[in-house]
Amino acid sequence: MKTAAVKPAFNVDELRAQFPILKELVHGKPLVYFDNAATSQKPRRVIKAESAYYATINANVHRGVHTLSTKATEAQEAAREIVRKHINAKHAHEIIFTSGTTAGINLAAASLGQLLLKKGDEVVISGMEHHSNIVPWQLACERHGATLKVIPITDSGEWDLKQVPFSGKTRILAISHVSNTLGTINPVKKLIAQAKKQGIVTVVDGAQAIAHLNVNVQDLGCDLYAFSGHKAYGPTGIGVLYGRDELLERMPPWQGGGEMIDTVTLIQSTWAKLPFKFEAGTPNIAGIIGLGKAIRWMEDYDKAVMARHEHALLQHATKELLAIDGLRIIGTAKEKVGVISFVIDPSSASGSGVHHYDLGTLLDQQGIAVRTGHHCTQPLMDRFGVSGTTRVSFACFNSMEEVDTMVAALKKAIKMLR
Ligand SMILES: Cc1ncc(COP(=O)(O)O)c(C=O)c1O
């Protein structure tokens, strides 16, 4: 009988030792990397896998009979199976490799738009979406004469479930699993169930969920689920669009070219089987292999234990930050991943606030990487009446000491700027 592999105990120092970049100095200071929601750092195993591919088996996939092409194809398809298992998709052909979440959602919007939308139809998104889950739907609506409807956001940064604008005309629901700006973990399963009862096709932007939550697409019940490799310890330029196969079969291709066809004449073409119908052109083979390694790396640990560590960082940082005069956290949902967005309002003592860009620059001087600005969520900034925020976002390799370093640096920066 096969026994389950024992996962190593969670040890942040052991984990950190696997990330070469964490040894870098920035402005002569040890790097504190708190910009994981933008892109996470990569463990050595992922970096090595990409260069090993180029050094030993580089060849184009699915098109050759020679040994290297066969090896590259096998490595790519092995990674597809790793992804399938990780998100509990039913079939490997439901895993489409894309260049990232943005590409996955553009594919979904263009193809579903063509399949489902006509004049007068409606697409529902939420008010906390990343621009990647807004603009493709605006384009699709414009193309087909449909209208975009929006779930409003509460003061704590959650969906207002009493105001979900479903109607008899709603065809598509496109929502994020986790907010990149607020950290809110959204009740996607609940809303998907509601949508399904009304025959609405559901698309989930999982960009911020994949590194922090156990994603189970069959349990969520979604039709499509998009994510990027680079936010989950994998390479940039590679992502996944999961799709339920019955729906993918009905969806028209998005891009045309090699690999996605079955036959081509000068008059017309027919399409390849899934998933290749949606994978036009030479894929990012090294990226796909790197993504497989990143997922395997995450699976070496218990995601729930990683999530507990990140939650402890979140709680500690939240407490310390709230003690700073004038600091206001935007996004206070009960269920959050390790993301904190904040602004510095005028303090009672000095009467002046601090701009996020100035803060980000001074933190960088102290070796601390945070993100400042609108985080590609301008409508959400408008909702909260701010032009931008400072955002810290944690990964499993971050430590409590780093949180303390950041808080001390922040206090120093605020003092200089007020
Ligand atoms: C919630 C969310 N959706 C979509 C994206 C777009 O991801 P990518 O730039 O990897 O395509 C991001 C990236 O920040 C994100 O946070």
PDBQT file of the ligand as one rigid body, heavy atoms in Angstrom, charges set to zero:
ROOT
HETATM    1  C1  LIG A 501      -6.283  39.771  -9.035  1.00  0.00    +0.000 C 
HETATM    2  C2  LIG A 501      -5.389  39.845 -10.236  1.00  0.00    +0.000 A 
HETATM    3  N1  LIG A 501      -5.888  39.545 -11.443  1.00  0.00    +0.000 NA
HETATM    4  C3  LIG A 501      -5.136  39.579 -12.545  1.00  0.00    +0.000 A 
HETATM    5  C4  LIG A 501      -3.817  39.946 -12.502  1.00  0.00    +0.000 A 
HETATM    6  C5  LIG A 501      -3.014  39.950 -13.751  1.00  0.00    +0.000 C 
HETATM    7  O1  LIG A 501      -2.008  38.984 -13.679  1.00  0.00    +0.000 OA
HETATM    8  P1  LIG A 501      -0.872  38.898 -14.799  1.00  0.00    +0.000 P 
HETATM    9  O2  LIG A 501      -0.265  40.270 -14.869  1.00  0.00    +0.000 OA
HETATM   10  O3  LIG A 501       0.059  37.872 -14.272  1.00  0.00    +0.000 OA
HETATM   11  O4  LIG A 501      -1.527  38.509 -16.070  1.00  0.00    +0.000 OA
HETATM   12  C6  LIG A 501      -3.258  40.292 -11.273  1.00  0.00    +0.000 A 
HETATM   13  C7  LIG A 501      -1.862  40.766 -11.184  1.00  0.00    +0.000 C 
HETATM   14  O5  LIG A 501      -1.505  41.530 -10.333  1.00  0.00    +0.000 OA
HETATM   15  C8  LIG A 501      -4.060  40.226 -10.115  1.00  0.00    +0.000 A 
HETATM   16  O6  LIG A 501      -3.561  40.537  -8.923  1.00  0.00    +0.000 OA
ENDROOT
TORSDOF 0
